């Protein structure tokens, strides 16, 4: 589910950038990937934005419900409650020309200013993902947190912006307990 949500968001931003920058249909201006490769070298695809997942956290404000499914034999199966997750996404500008980096980063920010909530009524493609709603908010980094993030990524700072995307639900359909059918009721009442 995480991969589908991020690939979906990446495509939405790409479609917007193609429109505002008047790009060829097969040109991708934003790509998924790490800021640095496994050897610690900056992954530089010149003249692109990079979308990177930098953190995942559980959303505790939403109370999970226990779910039940009807099994083939008619009994109920209990599922563990789903996890509600927030994803932290970093958009980094990898450009040779600094002003071009800032321009493309500004367009990505403008995309989310225009459309920060994705619902089935304004984004029909969500139906295929099995997601009811996604909300993307600008995440305010302090200079200290930003410094720690770039240190953890193993790179020097590049023009970037961070967003918090919530809420993605992860629900495994594995039955954890089978609840037998009620086959009869005892209706004999005794007087006290």
N, C-alpha and C positions, 0 to 999 in steps of 0.2 A: 504494500500500500504506500509506503514512504516513497519508493522509487517512482511509482505511477504519479503520485501527487507532484513531485519535483519535476519530472519530465513534462507533465501537463503544464505546470507554471512556466517552465523554460520555453515551451512552445508558444504559450500566450504572449510572453515578452517578445520572442522572436517575431511573431506575426505583427505586433505593434511596431517594432523597430523597422521591419521591412517597409511598412506603410509610411512612417514619418521620415525615414532616411532614403526612401525611393530605391530600395535594393532589389536585386534580382531574386526571383522566387526561391532558388536553391541556396541562397546566401544565408548563413546563420551568423548573426552578430553576437549572440550570447550562446555559450556552450557550457555543458555540465563538466565539472572536474575539480580536482584539488588545485590549490594555489601553487603548491610545490609537489614534485614527484617523490617517489619512494627514496631517492638518494638525496633529497633535500635541495634539489635544483628547482628554480622557478619554472613552472610549466608555462612557457610563453608561446602562445599562439597570437602572433601580432595582430593588432587591430580588432580585438574581440573583448567582450565582457565575459567573465567567468562566473558561473553560479555554483557555489560550494555550500554543502551542508556542514555547519560548524558545531551544532549542538542539538540534542533532542532532550525534551523534558516532559514529564507526565503532568497533565493538567488536572489538578485536584479540585478545582471549583465545580466541576461537573460530577455529580454523583452517579457512579455506574449502577446500572440495573442488572440484576441477575436475569439471564435469559433462559427460556425453556423452548424446546423444540419437540414436536410430536415425532416419535419414532415409528418404524414400520409396524411393530407389534401393537401400536396404539398407546403405549406408555409414554411418559414424558422423559426427556433427557435434559439435564441441567448443564448449562454452559457457564464457565467463569465469566465475570463481567468484562466487557471490553476495556481496553486502555485508550485514553484520550491523550493525544500527544501534541505538543507544540514543537515546531521545527524552526531552528534559527538558521537563516540563509544569508550568506555573504555574497554580494555582487561586487566583483573586482574588475577594474579597467586595466587591460593589458594592451597598451598602445605605445607606438614609438613617439607620436606627437602628443604632448601633454594636453593641449587644448582640445584635441579630438577625443582623448580619454574623458575629459570633463563633459564634453558635449554628449557623448553616448551614455555616460553615467546619469546625466541630467534627464535624458530621454527615458531611461529605465525608471527613475524616480517619478517622472511625469506619468508613466504608465500606471504605477500604483496609486498615484494621487487621483487619477481618473477612475481606476477600477481596483478597489482594495477588498471588495467582498465578491466572492464567486458563489452564486447559487444556481440551482437548476433552471430558474426562470431567466437569468441573464447570461448563463453559460451552459447550454444544453449538453456539452461534452462531459460534464460532471456525472451524468447518468451512467456512462460507461465505467467510470472510476468507482462507483458505489459510494460516492461522497455526497452528503446533503449540502454542505456549506464549507467554504474555506475563507478565512479572513486573514489578510496580510497587513501588518502594521509596521511602520518604521520603528526600529529598535534603537533607543538612545544609548550609545556607548560613552562612558566617561573616558578620558584620555588614559587613565590607568588600566581600565578593562580592555581598551583598544590595544594598548601596548602589550598586555598579557596575551591577548588573542593572536596578534601577529608573531609574538615570540613562540607561542605554542604551535603556530602554523609553520614556523621555521623560515620566515621570509621577512624582508623589509617592507615597511608600509607602502601600499599602492593606493591610489584613489579608489575608495570603496564605500559601500553603504550596506547596512545590515537590517534585515527584516525578521520579524517573528511571524511565522505562519501557524495558525491554529484553526481548527482543531481537527486532527486526523485521528480517526478511530481504527484501532487494530482489534479485530475480533476473530479468534480462532474458533472454528466450528466443531472442535473436538468435545464430545460429551464427557463430562467429568463424573456424573452420577446418573443412574437410571432410577426414575421414580415409578414404582409399579402402579398399575391401574387399580381403582377401587372396584372390587367385584361384587360386594354386597354390603348392605347397611344393616346394622342391628337396630331394629325399631322397637324392641321390647323395653318398655319403661317400667320401672318398679317404683312402688310408693315407699316413701321413707317413713 
